[in-house]
Amino acid sequence: MAKKEESIFDEVNRLPRDLAEGWFSFKEVGDKIGGKIVDMFETPEHDGMPAQRVFTIESEEGVVLNVGLKRTPYILSRTDMLQVGDQIGIKFEKEIPAKKKGYHPAKSL
């Protein structure tokens, strides 16, 4: 983290997740994001959203976005070893039909 300034309100003291330009959303098969991890955090389940592991990613172009991944055993095992500073790439590979009628298909990343 950068050097702390006198005031806790100085920009240098804000977390990368708070400085992100928004959230990346996987809308169509083939959507992808990649870059350097600048922050990682966990969010609990709330308002119908599942618990997530969130990566704040800075692209080569300097764009910073948060990317949330549902906390499943598969995702956790594939991301446990990642640290701030590591490179990461996430791609929406395919849709998996919902197991329950009326639910949205799952996204295979």
C-alpha positions in Angstrom: 0.0 0.0 0.0 1.1 3.6 -0.7 2.6 5.9 1.9 -0.1 7.2 4.3 -0.7 10.9 4.3 -1.6 13.1 7.2 -5.4 12.9 6.6 -7.3 9.7 6.5 -9.4 11.2 3.8 -6.5 11.6 1.3 -6.9 9.6 -1.9 -3.7 7.6 -1.3 -5.4 6.0 1.8 -8.4 4.6 -0.1 -8.5 0.9 -1.0 -8.3 -0.1 -4.7 -11.8 -1.7 -4.4 -13.2 1.7 -3.5 -11.3 3.4 -6.4 -12.6 0.9 -9.0 -14.6 2.3 -11.9 -17.3 -0.3 -11.3 -18.1 -4.0 -11.5 -17.3 -6.2 -14.5 -20.3 -8.4 -15.6 -20.1 -11.5 -17.7 -23.1 -11.0 -20.0 -22.3 -13.1 -23.1 -20.2 -16.2 -23.7 -16.7 -15.0 -24.6 -16.7 -12.0 -22.2 -13.4 -11.9 -20.4 -11.2 -9.7 -18.1 -7.6 -10.0 -17.2 -4.9 -8.0 -15.5 -3.1 -7.5 -12.2 -4.8 -8.2 -8.9 -4.7 -5.0 -6.9 -7.1 -6.0 -4.1 -9.0 -9.2 -3.0 -11.8 -9.5 -0.5 -14.8 -11.6 0.5 -18.5 -10.5 0.6 -21.1 -12.3 2.6 -24.5 -13.5 1.2 -27.0 -10.6 1.2 -30.1 -9.5 -0.6 -30.4 -12.7 -2.5 -26.8 -12.5 -3.8 -24.5 -15.4 -2.9 -21.3 -15.0 -0.9 -18.5 -13.9 -3.3 -14.7 -13.8 -3.6 -14.0 -10.4 -5.2 -10.9 -9.5 -7.2 -10.1 -5.9 -8.0 -8.3 -6.1 -11.3 -6.2 -3.4 -13.1 -6.0 -4.0 -16.9 -3.0 -3.3 -19.1 -4.9 -0.1 -20.1 -5.1 1.0 -16.5 -8.8 0.4 -16.0 -9.6 -0.9 -12.5 -12.8 -3.0 -12.0 -14.2 -5.3 -9.3 -15.1 -8.9 -10.4 -17.2 -11.0 -8.0 -17.1 -14.8 -8.2 -19.6 -17.0 -6.4 -17.9 -18.8 -3.4 -18.1 -22.4 -4.6 -15.6 -25.2 -3.7 -14.4 -25.1 -7.3 -13.8 -21.4 -7.4 -12.2 -21.3 -3.9 -9.8 -24.2 -4.8 -8.7 -22.4 -8.0 -8.2 -19.0 -6.4 -6.9 -19.8 -2.9 -3.3 -19.4 -3.9 -3.7 -16.0 -5.6 -2.2 -12.9 -4.1 -2.2 -9.1 -4.7 0.2 -8.5 -7.6 -0.6 -11.8 -9.4 -1.9 -11.8 -12.9 -5.4 -13.2 -13.4 -7.7 -13.9 -16.4 -11.3 -14.9 -16.2 -13.4 -15.9 -19.3 -17.1 -16.8 -19.6 -16.7 -20.1 -21.4 -20.3 -21.4 -21.6 -23.8 -21.5 -20.1 -24.9 -24.6 -18.2 -28.7 -25.2 -18.2 -30.4 -24.6 -14.8 -31.1 -27.7 -12.7 -34.4 -26.1 -11.5 -37.1 -24.9 -13.9 -37.4 -21.1 -13.9 -33.8 -20.4 -12.8 -31.2 -18.8 -14.9 -28.4 -20.9 -16.5 -25.1 -21.1 -14.6 -22.1 -19.4 -16.1 -19.0 -21.5 -16.6 -15.9 -19.3 -16.1 
